[in-house]
Amino acid sequence: MRPRSLVVVALMVLAPFGARAQVRIPEPDPMARALAAERKNSFAEAATLFGTILATKPADPGALFGMERVLRPLDRAPEMLGLVQRALAVDSMGVGILQIAVRTYTAAGRSDLARQYALRWAAQAPDDPAPFQEWSAAAAEIRDRIAARAALDLGRKRLTDPAALSPDLAQMMMQDGDIAGATREWVVAVKGTPEFRSGAAMLLGQVTLAQRASVRSTLRQDGGPESRQLLGLVELNWGNAVEGATLIRTALPDKQEEAAVLLESAIDALRGREDRITDLAKATMLEALAQRQDGGEAAGTRLAAARAYADGGAERDARRLLGAASTDPLAPAATNQATAMTMLGVLLAEGNAAEAEKVLQRLSPSLAIDDRERETRRLAMAFARGGNFAHAEELIAADSSIAGLDLRGRLRLFAGDLAQATALLKAAGPYDDEREHAVQRVTLLVMMQSAGADSLRNLGAALLSLERGDSAKALRQLADLAPRLAPAGAAEAHLLAGQLALGARDTTAALRFLRLADDTLVPGVAPAARMLVARVMAGSGRAEEAKALLERLIVDYPGSAVVPEARRFRDALRGAIPGGGP
């Protein structure tokens, strides 16, 4: 009997599995199918499936919201009226249904019913601005700005929090051109919710130049800390770095965390701008932020402030912060190295080559070879600017890179040794990772080869003055030097002098030098000089003369690399001159 019993038991155990194998897997429910169809942009199919649900459950919020979404792209939005009426007949108090009712009746032009259901919704949530925001947004969508504003005004009267609808009112007033009213509403919004401050500053920062006075006077008239903070951010967004930074510093909240948030917003408003005034404003904000931070975070921010001070030319402030950063025991090792690198840059900018050399000696073991060579070249140039050519050359004597050969050649040139300078610059070659360096090197070679002597200290002295940042002295030296050079070198010297004069905004001197550089005997220089003359003419309102000069440039030097730029500029001038020709 035992074998038979085992068979029976086995069949009994296996029977349920066999029975389950015959059961059919149910299809997805209509809501899942409708949502899947909507995701595939099969809106007609989705509408049919949502409709199937609503046929038996007319107040199903999910199906109503889904139907509202898919009927719009099908241009069948009016069908929502009947569906909403059926839903309200079943459930006239559900928030989801009331929300759809407000939108649907507003879109249908039934503002009376939209108001009725918005108020019914609001009665269930007395302090919630959503009913009035929804009603206003729906009215704005059909461009009924009167109804949109009325919805917000009604909400303002009924809500206990006056700031709840201020952002909505502010944006609507801005669209309607009521800048003063919008500014007042933004102040109310910021007082109630400080997180609105950055958004308000961004939007007010986009007003026209003519509207800025209204924003300023409104905020100054209020005079509260929130208004001064907001005005500071707005001034920063308008590009007024000094005014904005001053306002922010004088209106910082007492609480450290709140002050840090405001400072971070101010720093964000300054990002992307590259000028000394902005750098200094950013530095003051970063320093103030570091004072409200701890540990490594504070060290990193202090370092960023020091870099900003250095970029802005305030080396003393940069050194002050770097000194504090270098003695901070909580600063991470990476920050300490970055601090030393920044200090090196500050010392080089100050011309303090001896101190910079000590810093570089401490840093060298931790630097990669390329970084060490780059910083050594910077140090060598700092010694050269101070007149210590011997030590400068000693520092880079073993540097055989293109940049190293280039610098060694310039050092020899500064010393007036044209023969050695020429040999080294030729060895560096006509190519460089930075095209500007290669062009400068070729220009220097042309000037030296035309000098006609192995030693010409005047040329080296002029270029050294330029390297020291004394462009006025370099200009005088180049003007004295040019007549002693062969035509090619004279043209290059005059071109460089003209560029320096333009940088100093002395257009009279610039035009004199550039016309001297426009020498037909030197076709490699003349087109560039003529192009600059045309730009000066156009900038002074002599567009017709500039256009004629450009046309002669194109005819006289058709193979010049300057010609494409000349054509573009000529065409731009034609478009700017009434009746400027084809």
Buried (B, 14 or more C-beta within 10 A) or exposed (E): EEEEEEEEEEEEEEEEEEEEEEEEEEEEEBBEBBBBBBEEEBBEBBBBBBBBBBEEBBBBBBBBBBBBBBBEBEEBBEBBBEBBEBBBEEBEEBBBBBBBBBBBBBBBEBBEBBBBBBBBBBEEEEEBBBBBBBBBBBBBEEEBBEBBBBBBBBBBEBBEEEBBBBBBBBBBBBEEEBBBBBBBBBBBBBBBBBEBBBBBBBBBBEBEEEBBEBBBEBBEEBEEBBBBBBBBBBBBBBBBBBBBBBBBBEBBBEEEEBBBBBBBBBBBBBEEBEEEBBBBBBBBBBBBBBBBBEEBBBBBBBBBBBBBBBBBEBBEBBBBBBEBBBEBEEBEEEBBBBBBBBBBBBBBBBBBBBBBBEBBEEBEEEBEEEEBBBBBBBBBBBBBBBEBBEBBBEBBEEBEBBBBBBBBBBBBBBBBBBEBBBBBBBEBEEEBEEEEBBEBBBBBBBBBBBBEEEBBBBBBBBBBBBBBEEBEBBBBBBBEBBEBBBEBBBBBBBBBBBBBBBEEEBBEBBBBBBBBBBBEEBEBBBBBBBBBBBBBBBEEEBBEBBBBBBBEBBEBBEEBEBBEBBBEBBEBBBEEEEEBEE
